[in-house]
């Protein structure tokens, strides 16, 4: 199956979230490395996997997981 890789800016345009929100909040709490995004060749650049994000956006989030990091 072919996957569509997006930069942070391209993902921002598709899902209507600010790039800072994606980098700071979503990447750290909702989007998982190896599932929703990759770092090609072990570098710093991040490419998001659109098909996984699109599928998971429709699923409800377990708030317990999100709140576990909040004190």
mmCIF file of the N, C-alpha and C atoms, coordinates in Angstrom:
data_MODEL
# 
_entry.id   MODEL 
# 
loop_
_atom_site.group_PDB 
_atom_site.id 
_atom_site.type_symbol 
_atom_site.label_atom_id 
_atom_site.label_alt_id 
_atom_site.label_comp_id 
_atom_site.label_asym_id 
_atom_site.label_entity_id 
_atom_site.label_seq_id 
_atom_site.pdbx_PDB_ins_code 
_atom_site.Cartn_x 
_atom_site.Cartn_y 
_atom_site.Cartn_z 
_atom_site.occupancy 
_atom_site.B_iso_or_equiv 
_atom_site.pdbx_formal_charge 
_atom_site.auth_seq_id 
_atom_site.auth_comp_id 
_atom_site.auth_asym_id 
_atom_site.auth_atom_id 
_atom_site.pdbx_PDB_model_num 
ATOM 1   N N  . UNK A 1 1  ? 0.838   -1.176 0.000  1.00 0.00 ? 1  UNK A N  1 
ATOM 2   C CA . UNK A 1 1  ? 0.000   0.000  0.000  1.00 0.00 ? 1  UNK A CA 1 
ATOM 3   C C  . UNK A 1 1  ? 0.887   1.245  0.000  1.00 0.00 ? 1  UNK A C  1 
ATOM 4   N N  . UNK A 1 2  ? 0.554   2.182  -0.838 1.00 0.00 ? 2  UNK A N  1 
ATOM 5   C CA . UNK A 1 2  ? 1.294   3.432  -0.935 1.00 0.00 ? 2  UNK A CA 1 
ATOM 6   C C  . UNK A 1 2  ? 0.874   4.385  0.184  1.00 0.00 ? 2  UNK A C  1 
ATOM 7   N N  . UNK A 1 3  ? 1.837   5.102  0.737  1.00 0.00 ? 3  UNK A N  1 
ATOM 8   C CA . UNK A 1 3  ? 1.535   6.052  1.799  1.00 0.00 ? 3  UNK A CA 1 
ATOM 9   C C  . UNK A 1 3  ? 1.864   7.462  1.323  1.00 0.00 ? 3  UNK A C  1 
ATOM 10  N N  . UNK A 1 4  ? 1.112   8.413  1.831  1.00 0.00 ? 4  UNK A N  1 
ATOM 11  C CA . UNK A 1 4  ? 1.324   9.807  1.495  1.00 0.00 ? 4  UNK A CA 1 
ATOM 12  C C  . UNK A 1 4  ? 2.031   10.473 2.666  1.00 0.00 ? 4  UNK A C  1 
ATOM 13  N N  . UNK A 1 5  ? 3.220   10.989 2.411  1.00 0.00 ? 5  UNK A N  1 
ATOM 14  C CA . UNK A 1 5  ? 4.000   11.656 3.442  1.00 0.00 ? 5  UNK A CA 1 
ATOM 15  C C  . UNK A 1 5  ? 3.839   13.166 3.292  1.00 0.00 ? 5  UNK A C  1 
ATOM 16  N N  . UNK A 1 6  ? 3.568   13.825 4.416  1.00 0.00 ? 6  UNK A N  1 
ATOM 17  C CA . UNK A 1 6  ? 3.349   15.270 4.412  1.00 0.00 ? 6  UNK A CA 1 
ATOM 18  C C  . UNK A 1 6  ? 4.319   15.955 5.369  1.00 0.00 ? 6  UNK A C  1 
ATOM 19  N N  . UNK A 1 7  ? 4.739   17.144 5.001  1.00 0.00 ? 7  UNK A N  1 
ATOM 20  C CA . UNK A 1 7  ? 5.505   17.976 5.921  1.00 0.00 ? 7  UNK A CA 1 
ATOM 21  C C  . UNK A 1 7  ? 4.533   18.564 6.940  1.00 0.00 ? 7  UNK A C  1 
ATOM 22  N N  . UNK A 1 8  ? 5.060   19.199 7.958  1.00 0.00 ? 8  UNK A N  1 
ATOM 23  C CA . UNK A 1 8  ? 4.208   19.832 8.964  1.00 0.00 ? 8  UNK A CA 1 
ATOM 24  C C  . UNK A 1 8  ? 3.318   20.890 8.315  1.00 0.00 ? 8  UNK A C  1 
ATOM 25  N N  . UNK A 1 9  ? 3.868   21.653 7.403  1.00 0.00 ? 9  UNK A N  1 
ATOM 26  C CA . UNK A 1 9  ? 3.107   22.706 6.733  1.00 0.00 ? 9  UNK A CA 1 
ATOM 27  C C  . UNK A 1 9  ? 1.976   22.118 5.885  1.00 0.00 ? 9  UNK A C  1 
ATOM 28  N N  . UNK A 1 10 ? 2.257   21.038 5.170  1.00 0.00 ? 10 UNK A N  1 
ATOM 29  C CA . UNK A 1 10 ? 1.222   20.400 4.343  1.00 0.00 ? 10 UNK A CA 1 
ATOM 30  C C  . UNK A 1 10 ? 0.120   19.807 5.215  1.00 0.00 ? 10 UNK A C  1 
ATOM 31  N N  . UNK A 1 11 ? 0.496   19.168 6.329  1.00 0.00 ? 11 UNK A N  1 
ATOM 32  C CA . UNK A 1 11 ? -0.499  18.618 7.243  1.00 0.00 ? 11 UNK A CA 1 
ATOM 33  C C  . UNK A 1 11 ? -1.340  19.736 7.841  1.00 0.00 ? 11 UNK A C  1 
ATOM 34  N N  . UNK A 1 12 ? -0.708  20.830 8.188  1.00 0.00 ? 12 UNK A N  1 
ATOM 35  C CA . UNK A 1 12 ? -1.407  21.988 8.742  1.00 0.00 ? 12 UNK A CA 1 
ATOM 36  C C  . UNK A 1 12 ? -2.511  22.473 7.801  1.00 0.00 ? 12 UNK A C  1 
ATOM 37  N N  . UNK A 1 13 ? -2.204  22.542 6.540  1.00 0.00 ? 13 UNK A N  1 
ATOM 38  C CA . UNK A 1 13 ? -3.185  22.976 5.543  1.00 0.00 ? 13 UNK A CA 1 
ATOM 39  C C  . UNK A 1 13 ? -4.342  21.986 5.446  1.00 0.00 ? 13 UNK A C  1 
ATOM 40  N N  . UNK A 1 14 ? -4.052  20.696 5.475  1.00 0.00 ? 14 UNK A N  1 
ATOM 41  C CA . UNK A 1 14 ? -5.095  19.674 5.347  1.00 0.00 ? 14 UNK A CA 1 
ATOM 42  C C  . UNK A 1 14 ? -6.036  19.620 6.546  1.00 0.00 ? 14 UNK A C  1 
ATOM 43  N N  . UNK A 1 15 ? -5.488  19.709 7.762  1.00 0.00 ? 15 UNK A N  1 
ATOM 44  C CA . UNK A 1 15 ? -6.338  19.521 8.944  1.00 0.00 ? 15 UNK A CA 1 
ATOM 45  C C  . UNK A 1 15 ? -6.720  20.838 9.623  1.00 0.00 ? 15 UNK A C  1 
ATOM 46  N N  . UNK A 1 16 ? -6.268  21.957 9.056  1.00 0.00 ? 16 UNK A N  1 
ATOM 47  C CA . UNK A 1 16 ? -6.638  23.291 9.559  1.00 0.00 ? 16 UNK A CA 1 
ATOM 48  C C  . UNK A 1 16 ? -6.180  23.532 10.994 1.00 0.00 ? 16 UNK A C  1 
ATOM 49  N N  . UNK A 1 17 ? -4.980  23.061 11.311 1.00 0.00 ? 17 UNK A N  1 
ATOM 50  C CA . UNK A 1 17 ? -4.345  23.331 12.597 1.00 0.00 ? 17 UNK A CA 1 
ATOM 51  C C  . UNK A 1 17 ? -3.085  24.135 12.320 1.00 0.00 ? 17 UNK A C  1 
ATOM 52  N N  . UNK A 1 18 ? -2.742  25.019 13.218 1.00 0.00 ? 18 UNK A N  1 
ATOM 53  C CA . UNK A 1 18 ? -1.517  25.791 13.093 1.00 0.00 ? 18 UNK A CA 1 
ATOM 54  C C  . UNK A 1 18 ? -0.314  24.849 13.178 1.00 0.00 ? 18 UNK A C  1 
ATOM 55  N N  . UNK A 1 19 ? 0.741   25.163 12.452 1.00 0.00 ? 19 UNK A N  1 
ATOM 56  C CA . UNK A 1 19 ? 1.928   24.308 12.467 1.00 0.00 ? 19 UNK A CA 1 
ATOM 57  C C  . UNK A 1 19 ? 2.512   24.198 13.875 1.00 0.00 ? 19 UNK A C  1 
ATOM 58  N N  . UNK A 1 20 ? 2.439   25.269 14.660 1.00 0.00 ? 20 UNK A N  1 
ATOM 59  C CA . UNK A 1 20 ? 2.950   25.213 16.036 1.00 0.00 ? 20 UNK A CA 1 
ATOM 60  C C  . UNK A 1 20 ? 2.152   24.240 16.883 1.00 0.00 ? 20 UNK A C  1 
ATOM 61  N N  . UNK A 1 21 ? 0.843   24.184 16.668 1.00 0.00 ? 21 UNK A N  1 
ATOM 62  C CA . UNK A 1 21 ? 0.002   23.240 17.407 1.00 0.00 ? 21 UNK A CA 1 
ATOM 63  C C  . UNK A 1 21 ? 0.393   21.816 17.073 1.00 0.00 ? 21 UNK A C  1 
ATOM 64  N N  . UNK A 1 22 ? 0.630   21.551 15.816 1.00 0.00 ? 22 UNK A N  1 
ATOM 65  C CA . UNK A 1 22 ? 1.036   20.204 15.400 1.00 0.00 ? 22 UNK A CA 1 
ATOM 66  C C  . UNK A 1 22 ? 2.372   19.851 16.048 1.00 0.00 ? 22 UNK A C  1 
ATOM 67  N N  . UNK A 1 23 ? 3.326   20.752 15.955 1.00 0.00 ? 23 UNK A N  1 
ATOM 68  C CA . UNK A 1 23 ? 4.667   20.477 16.503 1.00 0.00 ? 23 UNK A CA 1 
ATOM 69  C C  . UNK A 1 23 ? 4.664   20.337 18.019 1.00 0.00 ? 23 UNK A C  1 
ATOM 70  N N  . UNK A 1 24 ? 3.950   21.213 18.709 1.00 0.00 ? 24 UNK A N  1 
ATOM 71  C CA . UNK A 1 24 ? 4.042   21.267 20.167 1.00 0.00 ? 24 UNK A CA 1 
ATOM 72  C C  . UNK A 1 24 ? 3.056   20.375 20.899 1.00 0.00 ? 24 UNK A C  1 
ATOM 73  N N  . UNK A 1 25 ? 1.822   20.309 20.443 1.00 0.00 ? 25 UNK A N  1 
ATOM 74  C CA . UNK A 1 25 ? 0.811   19.577 21.202 1.00 0.00 ? 25 UNK A CA 1 
ATOM 75  C C  . UNK A 1 25 ? 0.489   18.234 20.596 1.00 0.00 ? 25 UNK A C  1 
ATOM 76  N N  . UNK A 1 26 ? 0.140   18.215 19.335 1.00 0.00 ? 26 UNK A N  1 
ATOM 77  C CA . UNK A 1 26 ? -0.286  16.957 18.720 1.00 0.00 ? 26 UNK A CA 1 
ATOM 78  C C  . UNK A 1 26 ? 0.846   15.945 18.666 1.00 0.00 ? 26 UNK A C  1 
ATOM 79  N N  . UNK A 1 27 ? 2.011   16.391 18.249 1.00 0.00 ? 27 UNK A N  1 
ATOM 80  C CA . UNK A 1 27 ? 3.125   15.463 18.111 1.00 0.00 ? 27 UNK A CA 1 
ATOM 81  C C  . UNK A 1 27 ? 3.508   14.843 19.450 1.00 0.00 ? 27 UNK A C  1 
ATOM 82  N N  . UNK A 1 28 ? 3.369   15.593 20.521 1.00 0.00 ? 28 UNK A N  1 
ATOM 83  C CA . UNK A 1 28 ? 3.770   15.087 21.831 1.00 0.00 ? 28 UNK A CA 1 
ATOM 84  C C  . UNK A 1 28 ? 2.697   14.279 22.545 1.00 0.00 ? 28 UNK A C  1 
ATOM 85  N N  . UNK A 1 29 ? 1.427   14.446 22.160 1.00 0.00 ? 29 UNK A N  1 
ATOM 86  C CA . UNK A 1 29 ? 0.387   13.766 22.935 1.00 0.00 ? 29 UNK A CA 1 
ATOM 87  C C  . UNK A 1 29 ? -0.523  12.861 22.113 1.00 0.00 ? 29 UNK A C  1 
ATOM 88  N N  . UNK A 1 30 ? -0.664  13.125 20.839 1.00 0.00 ? 30 UNK A N  1 
ATOM 89  C CA . UNK A 1 30 ? -1.626  12.370 20.032 1.00 0.00 ? 30 UNK A CA 1 
ATOM 90  C C  . UNK A 1 30 ? -0.939  11.587 18.920 1.00 0.00 ? 30 UNK A C  1 
ATOM 91  N N  . UNK A 1 31 ? 0.001   12.215 18.267 1.00 0.00 ? 31 UNK A N  1 
ATOM 92  C CA . UNK A 1 31 ? 0.671   11.583 17.129 1.00 0.00 ? 31 UNK A CA 1 
ATOM 93  C C  . UNK A 1 31 ? 1.911   10.843 17.610 1.00 0.00 ? 31 UNK A C  1 
ATOM 94  N N  . UNK A 1 32 ? 2.029   9.597  17.195 1.00 0.00 ? 32 UNK A N  1 
ATOM 95  C CA . UNK A 1 32 ? 3.100   8.723  17.672 1.00 0.00 ? 32 UNK A CA 1 
ATOM 96  C C  . UNK A 1 32 ? 4.134   8.463  16.583 1.00 0.00 ? 32 UNK A C  1 
ATOM 97  N N  . UNK A 1 33 ? 5.400   8.567  16.966 1.00 0.00 ? 33 UNK A N  1 
ATOM 98  C CA . UNK A 1 33 ? 6.471   8.274  16.021 1.00 0.00 ? 33 UNK A CA 1 
ATOM 99  C C  . UNK A 1 33 ? 6.413   6.806  15.621 1.00 0.00 ? 33 UNK A C  1 
ATOM 100 N N  . UNK A 1 34 ? 6.558   6.545  14.340 1.00 0.00 ? 34 UNK A N  1 
ATOM 101 C CA . UNK A 1 34 ? 6.474   5.186  13.819 1.00 0.00 ? 34 UNK A CA 1 
ATOM 102 C C  . UNK A 1 34 ? 5.063   4.777  13.456 1.00 0.00 ? 34 UNK A C  1 
ATOM 103 N N  . UNK A 1 35 ? 4.079   5.506  13.950 1.00 0.00 ? 35 UNK A N  1 
ATOM 104 C CA . UNK A 1 35 ? 2.676   5.231  13.628 1.00 0.00 ? 35 UNK A CA 1 
ATOM 105 C C  . UNK A 1 35 ? 2.133   6.350  12.745 1.00 0.00 ? 35 UNK A C  1 
ATOM 106 N N  . UNK A 1 36 ? 2.213   7.579  13.233 1.00 0.00 ? 36 UNK A N  1 
ATOM 107 C CA . UNK A 1 36 ? 1.668   8.729  12.531 1.00 0.00 ? 36 UNK A CA 1 
ATOM 108 C C  . UNK A 1 36 ? 2.736   9.557  11.815 1.00 0.00 ? 36 UNK A C  1 
ATOM 109 N N  . UNK A 1 37 ? 3.965   9.428  12.230 1.00 0.00 ? 37 UNK A N  1 
ATOM 110 C CA . UNK A 1 37 ? 5.035   10.161 11.560 1.00 0.00 ? 37 UNK A CA 1 
ATOM 111 C C  . UNK A 1 37 ? 6.343   9.387  11.651 1.00 0.00 ? 37 UNK A C  1 
ATOM 112 N N  . UNK A 1 38 ? 7.241   9.744  10.753 1.00 0.00 ? 38 UNK A N  1 
ATOM 113 C CA . UNK A 1 38 ? 8.568   9.126  10.715 1.00 0.00 ? 38 UNK A CA 1 
ATOM 114 C C  . UNK A 1 38 ? 9.623   10.226 10.643 1.00 0.00 ? 38 UNK A C  1 
ATOM 115 N N  . UNK A 1 39 ? 10.830  9.851  10.979 1.00 0.00 ? 39 UNK A N  1 
ATOM 116 C CA . UNK A 1 39 ? 12.001  10.714 10.803 1.00 0.00 ? 39 UNK A CA 1 
ATOM 117 C C  . UNK A 1 39 ? 12.900  9.991  9.797  1.00 0.00 ? 39 UNK A C  1 
ATOM 118 N N  . UNK A 1 40 ? 12.776  10.364 8.506  1.00 0.00 ? 40 UNK A N  1 
ATOM 119 C CA . UNK A 1 40 ? 13.542  9.651  7.480  1.00 0.00 ? 40 UNK A CA 1 
ATOM 120 C C  . UNK A 1 40 ? 15.044  9.688  7.738  1.00 0.00 ? 40 UNK A C  1 
ATOM 121 N N  . UNK A 1 41 ? 15.657  8.561  7.575  1.00 0.00 ? 41 UNK A N  1 
ATOM 122 C CA . UNK A 1 41 ? 17.100  8.405  7.694  1.00 0.00 ? 41 UNK A CA 1 
ATOM 123 C C  . UNK A 1 41 ? 17.623  8.839  9.066  1.00 0.00 ? 41 UNK A C  1 
ATOM 124 N N  . UNK A 1 42 ? 16.770  8.776  10.097 1.00 0.00 ? 42 UNK A N  1 
ATOM 125 C CA . UNK A 1 42 ? 17.178  9.117  11.450 1.00 0.00 ? 42 UNK A CA 1 
ATOM 126 C C  . UNK A 1 42 ? 17.470  10.593 11.669 1.00 0.00 ? 42 UNK A C  1 
ATOM 127 N N  . UNK A 1 43 ? 16.992  11.431 10.757 1.00 0.00 ? 43 UNK A N  1 
ATOM 128 C CA . UNK A 1 43 ? 17.277  12.864 10.850 1.00 0.00 ? 43 UNK A CA 1 
ATOM 129 C C  . UNK A 1 43 ? 16.278  13.618 11.703 1.00 0.00 ? 43 UNK A C  1 
ATOM 130 N N  . UNK A 1 44 ? 16.353  14.926 11.642 1.00 0.00 ? 44 UNK A N  1 
ATOM 131 C CA . UNK A 1 44 ? 15.468  15.790 12.419 1.00 0.00 ? 44 UNK A CA 1 
ATOM 132 C C  . UNK A 1 44 ? 14.138  16.045 11.720 1.00 0.00 ? 44 UNK A C  1 
ATOM 133 N N  . UNK A 1 45 ? 14.137  15.976 10.404 1.00 0.00 ? 45 UNK A N  1 
ATOM 134 C CA . UNK A 1 45 ? 12.924  16.255 9.638  1.00 0.00 ? 45 UNK A CA 1 
ATOM 135 C C  . UNK A 1 45 ? 11.848  15.231 9.969  1.00 0.00 ? 45 UNK A C  1 
ATOM 136 N N  . UNK A 1 46 ? 10.616  15.713 10.066 1.00 0.00 ? 46 UNK A N  1 
ATOM 137 C CA . UNK A 1 46 ? 9.475   14.841 10.353 1.00 0.00 ? 46 UNK A CA 1 
ATOM 138 C C  . UNK A 1 46 ? 8.560   14.813 9.142  1.00 0.00 ? 46 UNK A C  1 
ATOM 139 N N  . UNK A 1 47 ? 8.151   13.607 8.748  1.00 0.00 ? 47 UNK A N  1 
ATOM 140 C CA . UNK A 1 47 ? 7.142   13.442 7.702  1.00 0.00 ? 47 UNK A CA 1 
ATOM 141 C C  . UNK A 1 47 ? 5.966   12.695 8.300  1.00 0.00 ? 47 UNK A C  1 
ATOM 142 N N  . UNK A 1 48 ? 4.772   13.263 8.129  1.00 0.00 ? 48 UNK A N  1 
ATOM 143 C CA . UNK A 1 48 ? 3.551   12.685 8.689  1.00 0.00 ? 48 UNK A CA 1 
ATOM 144 C C  . UNK A 1 48 ? 2.925   11.746 7.675  1.00 0.00 ? 48 UNK A C  1 
ATOM 145 N N  . UNK A 1 49 ? 2.380   10.643 8.164  1.00 0.00 ? 49 UNK A N  1 
ATOM 146 C CA . UNK A 1 49 ? 1.745   9.635  7.305  1.00 0.00 ? 49 UNK A CA 1 
ATOM 147 C C  . UNK A 1 49 ? 0.250   9.947  7.254  1.00 0.00 ? 49 UNK A C  1 
ATOM 148 N N  . UNK A 1 50 ? -0.188  10.517 6.142  1.00 0.00 ? 50 UNK A N  1 
ATOM 149 C CA . UNK A 1 50 ? -1.540  11.037 6.027  1.00 0.00 ? 50 UNK A CA 1 
ATOM 150 C C  . UNK A 1 50 ? -2.613  9.974  6.261  1.00 0.00 ? 50 UNK A C  1 
ATOM 151 N N  . UNK A 1 51 ? -2.481  8.807  5.696  1.00 0.00 ? 51 UNK A N  1 
ATOM 152 C CA . UNK A 1 51 ? -3.522  7.776  5.812  1.00 0.00 ? 51 UNK A CA 1 
ATOM 153 C C  . UNK A 1 51 ? -3.768  7.389  7.269  1.00 0.00 ? 51 UNK A C  1 
ATOM 154 N N  . UNK A 1 52 ? -2.733  7.265  8.064  1.00 0.00 ? 52 UNK A N  1 
ATOM 155 C CA . UNK A 1 52 ? -2.893  6.921  9.491  1.00 0.00 ? 52 UNK A CA 1 
ATOM 156 C C  . UNK A 1 52 ? -3.549  8.054  10.267 1.00 0.00 ? 52 UNK A C  1 
ATOM 157 N N  . UNK A 1 53 ? -3.128  9.278  9.982  1.00 0.00 ? 53 UNK A N  1 
ATOM 158 C CA . UNK A 1 53 ? -3.711  10.433 10.663 1.00 0.00 ? 53 UNK A CA 1 
ATOM 159 C C  . UNK A 1 53 ? -5.182  10.577 10.298 1.00 0.00 ? 53 UNK A C  1 
ATOM 160 N N  . UNK A 1 54 ? -5.490  10.434 9.029  1.00 0.00 ? 54 UNK A N  1 
ATOM 161 C CA . UNK A 1 54 ? -6.877  10.563 8.568  1.00 0.00 ? 54 UNK A CA 1 
ATOM 162 C C  . UNK A 1 54 ? -7.771  9.519  9.230  1.00 0.00 ? 54 UNK A C  1 
ATOM 163 N N  . UNK A 1 55 ? -7.301  8.293  9.330  1.00 0.00 ? 55 UNK A N  1 
ATOM 164 C CA . UNK A 1 55 ? -8.063  7.218  9.965  1.00 0.00 ? 55 UNK A CA 1 
ATOM 165 C C  . UNK A 1 55 ? -8.261  7.494  11.454 1.00 0.00 ? 55 UNK A C  1 
ATOM 166 N N  . UNK A 1 56 ? -7.201  7.883  12.134 1.00 0.00 ? 56 UNK A N  1 
ATOM 167 C CA . UNK A 1 56 ? -7.265  8.062  13.582 1.00 0.00 ? 56 UNK A CA 1 
ATOM 168 C C  . UNK A 1 56 ? -7.960  9.349  14.011 1.00 0.00 ? 56 UNK A C  1 
ATOM 169 N N  . UNK A 1 57 ? -8.074  10.338 13.120 1.00 0.00 ? 57 UNK A N  1 
ATOM 170 C CA . UNK A 1 57 ? -8.757  11.586 13.479 1.00 0.00 ? 57 UNK A CA 1 
ATOM 171 C C  . UNK A 1 57 ? -10.222 11.338 13.835 1.00 0.00 ? 57 UNK A C  1 
ATOM 172 N N  . UNK A 1 58 ? -10.820 10.351 13.229 1.00 0.00 ? 58 UNK A N  1 
ATOM 173 C CA . UNK A 1 58 ? -12.239 10.074 13.456 1.00 0.00 ? 58 UNK A CA 1 
ATOM 174 C C  . UNK A 1 58 ? -12.490 9.267  14.728 1.00 0.00 ? 58 UNK A C  1 
ATOM 175 N N  . UNK A 1 59 ? -11.421 8.715  15.319 1.00 0.00 ? 59 UNK A N  1 
ATOM 176 C CA . UNK A 1 59 ? -11.570 7.903  16.528 1.00 0.00 ? 59 UNK A CA 1 
ATOM 177 C C  . UNK A 1 59 ? -11.594 8.790  17.768 1.00 0.00 ? 59 UNK A C  1 
ATOM 178 N N  . UNK A 1 60 ? -12.410 8.432  18.763 1.00 0.00 ? 60 UNK A N  1 
ATOM 179 C CA . UNK A 1 60 ? -12.368 9.202  20.016 1.00 0.00 ? 60 UNK A CA 1 
ATOM 180 C C  . UNK A 1 60 ? -11.040 8.978  20.736 1.00 0.00 ? 60 UNK A C  1 
ATOM 181 N N  . UNK A 1 61 ? -10.592 10.001 21.434 1.00 0.00 ? 61 UNK A N  1 
ATOM 182 C CA . UNK A 1 61 ? -9.326  9.933  22.173 1.00 0.00 ? 61 UNK A CA 1 
ATOM 183 C C  . UNK A 1 61 ? -9.621  9.574  23.624 1.00 0.00 ? 61 UNK A C  1 
ATOM 184 N N  . UNK A 1 62 ? -8.809  8.680  24.171 1.00 0.00 ? 62 UNK A N  1 
ATOM 185 C CA . UNK A 1 62 ? -8.924  8.331  25.589 1.00 0.00 ? 62 UNK A CA 1 
ATOM 186 C C  . UNK A 1 62 ? -8.349  9.495  26.397 1.00 0.00 ? 62 UNK A C  1 
ATOM 187 N N  . UNK A 1 63 ? -9.213  10.271 27.045 1.00 0.00 ? 63 UNK A N  1 
ATOM 188 C CA . UNK A 1 63 ? -8.776  11.454 27.784 1.00 0.00 ? 63 UNK A CA 1 
ATOM 189 C C  . UNK A 1 63 ? -7.865  11.080 28.948 1.00 0.00 ? 63 UNK A C  1 
ATOM 190 N N  . UNK A 1 64 ? -7.957  9.873  29.459 1.00 0.00 ? 64 UNK A N  1 
ATOM 191 C CA . UNK A 1 64 ? -7.071  9.444  30.527 1.00 0.00 ? 64 UNK A CA 1 
ATOM 192 C C  . UNK A 1 64 ? -5.617  9.457  30.094 1.00 0.00 ? 64 UNK A C  1 
ATOM 193 N N  . UNK A 1 65 ? -5.388  9.087  28.862 1.00 0.00 ? 65 UNK A N  1 
ATOM 194 C CA . UNK A 1 65 ? -4.025  9.091  28.322 1.00 0.00 ? 65 UNK A CA 1 
ATOM 195 C C  . UNK A 1 65 ? -3.531  10.519 28.215 1.00 0.00 ? 65 UNK A C  1 
ATOM 196 N N  . UNK A 1 66 ? -4.359  11.409 27.691 1.00 0.00 ? 66 UNK A N  1 
ATOM 197 C CA . UNK A 1 66 ? -3.950  12.796 27.533 1.00 0.00 ? 66 UNK A CA 1 
ATOM 198 C C  . UNK A 1 66 ? -3.738  13.478 28.879 1.00 0.00 ? 66 UNK A C  1 
ATOM 199 N N  . UNK A 1 67 ? -4.575  13.177 29.835 1.00 0.00 ? 67 UNK A N  1 
ATOM 200 C CA . UNK A 1 67 ? -4.499  13.846 31.130 1.00 0.00 ? 67 UNK A CA 1 
ATOM 201 C C  . UNK A 1 67 ? -3.418  13.267 32.029 1.00 0.00 ? 67 UNK A C  1 
ATOM 202 N N  . UNK A 1 68 ? -2.879  12.107 31.697 1.00 0.00 ? 68 UNK A N  1 
ATOM 203 C CA . UNK A 1 68 ? -1.875  11.488 32.554 1.00 0.00 ? 68 UNK A CA 1 
ATOM 204 C C  . UNK A 1 68 ? -0.615  12.337 32.671 1.00 0.00 ? 68 UNK A C  1 
ATOM 205 N N  . UNK A 1 69 ? -0.329  13.158 31.657 1.00 0.00 ? 69 UNK A N  1 
ATOM 206 C CA . UNK A 1 69 ? 0.839   14.011 31.714 1.00 0.00 ? 69 UNK A CA 1 
ATOM 207 C C  . UNK A 1 69 ? 0.562   15.348 32.381 1.00 0.00 ? 69 UNK A C  1 
ATOM 208 N N  . UNK A 1 70 ? -0.683  15.649 32.693 1.00 0.00 ? 70 UNK A N  1 
ATOM 209 C CA . UNK A 1 70 ? -1.043  16.928 33.302 1.00 0.00 ? 70 UNK A CA 1 
ATOM 210 C C  . UNK A 1 70 ? -1.077  16.778 34.817 1.00 0.00 ? 70 UNK A C  1 
ATOM 211 N N  . UNK A 1 71 ? -0.485  17.739 35.506 1.00 0.00 ? 71 UNK A N  1 
ATOM 212 C CA . UNK A 1 71 ? -0.474  17.676 36.968 1.00 0.00 ? 71 UNK A CA 1 
ATOM 213 C C  . UNK A 1 71 ? -1.163  18.848 37.571 1.00 0.00 ? 71 UNK A C  1 
# 
